[in-house]
Amino acid sequence: MNSFSRRRRTVVAVVLALAAVIVPASAWLVVGQNAAATQAADLREEPRRRGEAVARELADRLRGRLEAIRDAESQRPVVQFQVHEAGEPNYCECSVHNISPLLTGPQDPFAEAYFEIDPKGTLTLPVLESVAGVDPDPDRYQRAWELAPVLQASIRDIRLSLETASPATDPVSAQFQWHGIELGTTPALVALREVSDTRGKLVQGFVLSRSAVRGWLSAAELPATLAPRPTTPDPSVATGEVPLDCTSWEIAVGLGPASAEAEARAAAVLAGFWRSFSIGTGAALLAAISLVALILSTERQARQRAQFAASAAHELRTPLAGLRLYGEMLRDGIADTERASRYAGRIAEESERLSRVVTNVLGFTRLERGTLEVSTTDIDPVEVINTINERLHPMIASNGATLVFDHDGFDGNVHADADALGQILQNLVDNAEKYSRGASERTIRITLRRAGSTVDVLVEDRGPGIDAALEKKLFEPFARGNAPDQPAGLGLGLALARELARAQGAELEHVPGGTGASFRLRFSDQRT
């Protein structure tokens, strides 16, 4: 499969993975948001529906109560709104009657005060009349006394209101009708009727007790008030109309606390949807991104493995070709003794090179499987590095480089694995030799020294150094530069070297700066 096909397959997989998230998430957003918005709207409307139901019920009951008191009071004789002592003739001069029962105050708790207005505009309240031997109720007397000047000031409004009412069918005993009148600065419900006697037309009425209505409404499940019906509805209240004879009032049920609670519940529903949507979509998107990352990682690994296979084949083919060539020449006896010795040396070098390739491949295999192990003990680093130096020196020298080991009289041991240390240094030296072939100075230096509480092994060359773009991924498997003239290799040496170092409790790192490339292998200082 060529690179174009792989890229196309990767793009298709990415698009499908994202579509698997975007399409359901979009449907969820549309359907879920609409459902949450509908539920939130229902929650917001619930207090109003409930308030309107309560208001309508209260309005119906109150209207019945007001009609009942109006009908009952309409049966009251006209003369009861006037005060006469026993034996005093009334204005009809046809009979006498006892003192009016209204002298002691209203009989119905909804009636606050009774009054009469004569043709001359004189206002009288029975409860305020003084009659020997009769004491009115103090509270009702006080309230009537307070109402008297307000009613006196409203006589004109009372008469104007009566002009719009239906005319009485019986001028002697007419039916009361409810009127809405401003008493002072306060709207009030007043029952009025127009009757006649020997003095002419009289206006009789009684004022609805606001305190009695408030007490009656206080038993409602929601806070409610009685008020004139406004021209502009108030959105903060639910209302129930109380249509009366000559005016229209309403029961207003406050929605404040219930509306605030409903708004909080509606907001919680919407917030819950967005929280669920965000978490669900985020989780799905994270899964899709993880899947895309896995696909890309798989493709990258596939490319790396393909590159690794090609590089490994090249790395193996080159020494094998040399081994075959020099072996056949020795077999055929076409070389003299000097050449035979040189050919045998080349065979040894190619075998060493082949061994390094095989060792790195096997080490990387163990690294991927998690079976990379070392066996640490106290070793003399000077002795181990000298052995490595002797083994690597012929190969380094044959390629025109010089390998120098500087330990400056180092004395002591380190806790490490000699074979692993050898493999690390071999990979570092091999890289230093390959990447410094174009340098004028081809000295590769191994330095062993103490640095405070650590023991450092440095491998330095005088080559071109490490490309800054490669430095961050220097120790990753298959990490190699992009220069067309770079030496062949598998890209495993540094990755394997670092893991071998960490397996021993050491750390391998690149030391930036200076001339060429410098790597430091650092052990804890454990002198013995």
ZATORDO-194584 format. One line per 10 residues: number of its first residue (from 0); their letters; for each residue x, y, z of C-alpha. Coordinates in steps of 0.5 Angstrom, whole numbers, always signed. Layout:
N
NUM = A = X Y Z  ...
//
This chain:
528
0 = MNSFSRRRRT = +0 +0 +0  +3 +7 -2  +3 +13 +2  -2 +16 -2  -7 +10 +0  -5 +10 +7  -6 +18 +8  -13 +17 +4  -15 +11 +9  -13 +16 +15
10 = VVAVVLALAA = -17 +22 +13  -23 +17 +12  -22 +14 +18  -22 +21 +22  -28 +24 +18  -32 +18 +20  -30 +18 +27  -31 +26 +28  -38 +25 +24  -40 +19 +29
20 = VIVPASAWLV = -39 +25 +34  -42 +31 +31  -48 +28 +28  -51 +25 +34  -49 +31 +38  -52 +35 +33  -59 +31 +34  -58 +31 +41  -57 +39 +42  -63 +40 +37
30 = VGQNAAATQA = -68 +35 +41  -65 +36 +48  -65 +43 +48  -72 +44 +45  -75 +39 +50  -71 +42 +56  -74 +49 +53  -81 +46 +53  -80 +43 +60  -77 +50 +63
40 = ADLREEPRRR = -83 +54 +60  -88 +49 +63  -84 +50 +70  -84 +58 +69  -92 +58 +67  -94 +53 +73  -94 +59 +78  -99 +63 +73  -103 +57 +72  -104 +56 +79
50 = GEAVARELAD = -105 +63 +81  -110 +64 +76  -114 +58 +78  -113 +61 +86  -115 +68 +83  -121 +65 +79  -124 +61 +85  -123 +67 +90  -126 +72 +85  -132 +67 +84
60 = RLRGRLEAIR = -133 +66 +92  -132 +73 +93  -137 +75 +88  -142 +71 +91  -141 +74 +98  -141 +81 +96  -148 +79 +92  -151 +76 +98  -149 +82 +103  -152 +87 +97
70 = DAESQRPVVQ = -158 +83 +97  -159 +82 +104  -158 +90 +105  -162 +92 +100  -168 +89 +104  -166 +93 +110  -172 +99 +111  -170 +106 +108  -171 +109 +115  -166 +104 +119
80 = FQVHEAGEPN = -161 +109 +115  -164 +114 +120  -164 +115 +127  -170 +116 +131  -172 +116 +138  -178 +112 +140  -184 +115 +139  -181 +121 +135  -185 +121 +128  -181 +119 +122
90 = YCECSVHNIS = -181 +123 +116  -188 +120 +113  -191 +122 +119  -195 +115 +119  -192 +111 +124  -186 +111 +129  -181 +106 +130  -175 +104 +135  -168 +106 +135  -164 +104 +128
100 = PLLTGPQDPF = -160 +98 +129  -155 +101 +125  -154 +106 +131  -149 +101 +134  -145 +99 +128  -146 +95 +122  -149 +88 +123  -145 +85 +117  -137 +84 +118  -136 +86 +111
110 = AEAYFEIDPK = -140 +93 +112  -135 +98 +115  -140 +104 +115  -147 +106 +113  -149 +113 +111  -154 +117 +108  -154 +123 +104  -160 +128 +104  -162 +132 +98  -158 +138 +101
120 = GTLTLPVLES = -152 +134 +101  -152 +133 +108  -148 +127 +110  -150 +123 +116  -148 +116 +119  -152 +112 +124  -147 +110 +128  -145 +117 +130  -151 +120 +132  -152 +121 +139
130 = VAGVDPDPDR = -158 +117 +143  -159 +117 +150  -158 +110 +153  -155 +107 +147  -147 +106 +146  -144 +105 +139  -138 +100 +138  -132 +104 +140  -128 +101 +134  -134 +102 +129
140 = YQRAWELAPV = -135 +109 +132  -128 +110 +131  -128 +108 +124  -134 +111 +122  -131 +118 +125  -125 +117 +120  -129 +116 +114  -134 +121 +115  -130 +127 +112  -127 +122 +107
150 = LQASIRDIRL = -135 +121 +105  -137 +128 +105  -131 +130 +100  -133 +124 +96  -141 +126 +95  -140 +129 +88  -137 +123 +86  -142 +118 +89  -147 +122 +86  -144 +122 +79
160 = SLETASPATD = -143 +114 +80  -150 +114 +81  -152 +117 +75  -149 +112 +71  -153 +106 +75  -159 +103 +72  -165 +107 +75  -169 +104 +81  -175 +101 +80  -178 +102 +87
170 = PVSAQFQWHG = -176 +109 +89  -178 +107 +96  -174 +101 +97  -169 +100 +92  -163 +95 +90  -156 +97 +92  -151 +97 +87  -143 +96 +88  -139 +102 +85  -132 +103 +85
180 = IELGTTPALV = -130 +110 +88  -124 +114 +91  -125 +115 +98  -119 +120 +99  -113 +117 +95  -116 +110 +96  -120 +106 +92  -126 +103 +95  -132 +99 +94  -139 +102 +96
190 = ALREVSDTRG = -146 +100 +95  -150 +105 +93  -158 +106 +92  -162 +112 +91  -169 +112 +95  -174 +117 +96  -178 +120 +102  -182 +126 +104  -175 +130 +103  -174 +128 +96
200 = KLVQGFVLSR = -168 +123 +93  -164 +120 +98  -157 +117 +97  -156 +111 +102  -150 +106 +102  -145 +102 +106  -137 +102 +105  -134 +95 +104  -129 +93 +110  -122 +93 +107
210 = SAVRGWLSAA = -120 +90 +113  -125 +84 +113  -124 +83 +106  -116 +82 +107  -118 +77 +113  -122 +73 +108  -117 +73 +103  -111 +71 +108  -114 +64 +108  -112 +63 +101
220 = ELPATLAPRP = -106 +59 +99  -103 +64 +96  -102 +72 +98  -108 +75 +94  -111 +82 +94  -118 +86 +92  -117 +92 +87  -120 +95 +81  -118 +92 +75  -113 +96 +72
230 = TTPDPSVATG = -113 +98 +64  -106 +95 +63  -105 +88 +66  -99 +87 +71  -95 +81 +69  -92 +80 +76  -99 +77 +78  -105 +72 +76  -112 +75 +77  -119 +73 +77
240 = EVPLDCTSWE = -124 +78 +75  -130 +80 +80  -135 +83 +76  -140 +87 +80  -146 +92 +78  -143 +98 +76  -135 +97 +77  -130 +91 +75  -125 +89 +81  -120 +83 +81
250 = IAVGLGPASA = -117 +79 +86  -109 +79 +84  -105 +73 +87  -98 +75 +87  -93 +70 +84  -86 +73 +86  -84 +68 +91  -87 +62 +86  -84 +65 +80  -77 +66 +83
260 = EAEARAAAVL = -77 +59 +85  -80 +57 +78  -75 +61 +75  -69 +57 +79  -72 +50 +77  -73 +52 +70  -66 +55 +70  -63 +48 +73  -67 +44 +68  -63 +48 +62
270 = AGFWRSFSIG = -57 +48 +66  -58 +40 +67  -59 +39 +60  -52 +44 +58  -48 +40 +63  -51 +33 +61  -50 +35 +53  -43 +38 +55  -40 +32 +59  -43 +27 +54
280 = TGAALLAAIS = -41 +31 +48  -34 +32 +51  -33 +25 +53  -35 +23 +46  -31 +28 +43  -25 +26 +47  -26 +18 +45  -26 +21 +38  -20 +24 +39  -17 +18 +42
290 = LVALILSTER = -19 +14 +36  -16 +19 +31  -10 +19 +35  -10 +12 +36  -11 +11 +28  -5 +17 +27  -1 +13 +32  -2 +6 +28  -1 +9 +21  +5 +13 +24
300 = QARQRAQFAA = +8 +6 +27  +6 +3 +21  +11 +8 +17  +16 +7 +22  +16 +0 +22  +16 +0 +14  +22 +5 +15  +25 +0 +20  +24 -6 +16  +28 -2 +10
310 = SAAHELRTPL = +33 +0 +14  +34 -6 +18  +35 -10 +11  +40 -5 +9  +44 -5 +15  +44 -12 +15  +45 -13 +7  +51 -8 +8  +55 -13 +13  +53 -19 +10
320 = AGLRLYGEML = +55 -17 +3  +62 -15 +6  +62 -22 +9  +60 -26 +3  +65 -22 -1  +71 -23 +3  +69 -30 +5  +69 -32 -2  +76 -28 -4  +79 -32 +2
330 = RDGIADTERA = +76 -39 +0  +78 -38 -7  +85 -36 -5  +86 -30 -9  +90 -26 -4  +97 -27 -1  +98 -27 +6  +98 -20 +7  +91 -19 +4  +88 -25 +7
340 = SRYAGRIAEE = +90 -22 +14  +87 -15 +12  +81 -19 +9  +80 -23 +16  +80 -16 +19  +75 -13 +15  +71 -20 +16  +71 -19 +24  +69 -11 +23  +63 -13 +19
350 = SERLSRVVTN = +61 -18 +24  +62 -13 +29  +57 -9 +25  +52 -14 +24  +53 -16 +31  +51 -9 +33  +45 -8 +29  +42 -15 +31  +44 -13 +39  +40 -6 +38
360 = VLGFTRLERG = +34 -10 +34  +33 -15 +40  +34 -10 +45  +28 -6 +42  +24 -12 +41  +25 -13 +49  +24 -6 +50  +17 -6 +46  +15 -12 +50  +17 -9 +57
370 = TLEVSTTDID = +22 -15 +58  +28 -11 +58  +32 -13 +64  +39 -11 +67  +43 -14 +73  +47 -9 +77  +53 -10 +81  +59 -6 +83  +63 -5 +77  +70 -1 +76
380 = PVEVINTINE = +68 +3 +70  +75 +5 +68  +76 -3 +67  +69 -3 +63  +71 +3 +59  +78 +1 +57  +75 -6 +55  +70 -3 +51  +75 +2 +48  +80 -4 +46
390 = RLHPMIASNG = +74 -7 +42  +72 -1 +39  +78 +2 +37  +80 -2 +31  +73 +0 +28  +74 +7 +29  +81 +7 +27  +79 +4 +20  +74 +9 +19  +79 +15 +20
400 = ATLVFDHDGF = +77 +17 +27  +81 +17 +34  +78 +14 +40  +80 +17 +47  +79 +15 +54  +80 +20 +59  +79 +18 +67  +84 +23 +70  +86 +17 +75  +78 +16 +77
410 = DGNVHADADA = +78 +11 +83  +72 +7 +85  +66 +3 +83  +59 +5 +80  +53 +0 +81  +51 -2 +74  +51 -7 +69  +57 -8 +65  +54 -11 +59  +49 -5 +59
420 = LGQILQNLVD = +54 +0 +60  +58 -3 +54  +52 -3 +49  +50 +4 +51  +57 +7 +50  +58 +3 +44  +52 +6 +41  +54 +13 +43  +61 +12 +40  +58 +9 +34
430 = NAEKYSRGAS = +53 +15 +33  +59 +20 +34  +63 +16 +29  +58 +16 +23  +56 +23 +24  +62 +26 +25  +65 +23 +18  +65 +30 +15  +69 +34 +21  +76 +36 +20
440 = ERTIRITLRR = +77 +34 +27  +75 +27 +28  +77 +25 +35  +71 +22 +40  +73 +23 +47  +70 +19 +53  +71 +22 +59  +70 +19 +66  +69 +24 +72  +66 +25 +79
450 = AGSTVDVLVE = +61 +31 +79  +59 +32 +86  +55 +27 +88  +54 +23 +81  +59 +20 +77  +59 +22 +69  +61 +19 +63  +61 +24 +57  +62 +22 +50  +63 +28 +45
460 = DRGPGIDAAL = +65 +29 +38  +67 +35 +34  +62 +34 +28  +56 +38 +26  +52 +37 +33  +45 +36 +34  +39 +39 +29  +35 +44 +34  +29 +41 +30  +31 +34 +32
470 = EKKLFEPFAR = +33 +35 +40  +26 +34 +43  +25 +27 +40  +32 +25 +40  +31 +19 +45  +25 +17 +41  +25 +10 +37  +26 +11 +30  +28 +19 +31  +32 +21 +25
480 = GNAPDQPAGL = +34 +27 +22  +32 +29 +15  +38 +31 +11  +39 +27 +5  +47 +26 +6  +46 +23 +13  +49 +16 +15  +44 +10 +15  +42 +7 +21  +35 +4 +25
490 = GLGLALAREL = +34 +10 +29  +34 +6 +35  +41 +7 +38  +39 +13 +43  +32 +10 +45  +35 +4 +47  +41 +7 +50  +37 +11 +55  +32 +6 +57  +38 +1 +59
500 = ARAQGAELEH = +41 +7 +63  +34 +8 +66  +34 +1 +68  +40 +2 +72  +38 +8 +76  +42 +12 +71  +40 +18 +66  +42 +19 +59  +42 +26 +56  +44 +30 +51
510 = VPGGTGASFR = +48 +36 +53  +47 +42 +49  +52 +47 +47  +60 +47 +45  +62 +44 +39  +59 +37 +36  +55 +33 +40  +56 +31 +47  +52 +26 +51  +52 +25 +59
520 = LRFSDQRT = +51 +18 +62  +50 +20 +70  +50 +15 +75  +49 +16 +83  +56 +16 +86  +57 +10 +90  +64 +9 +93  +67 +3 +95
//
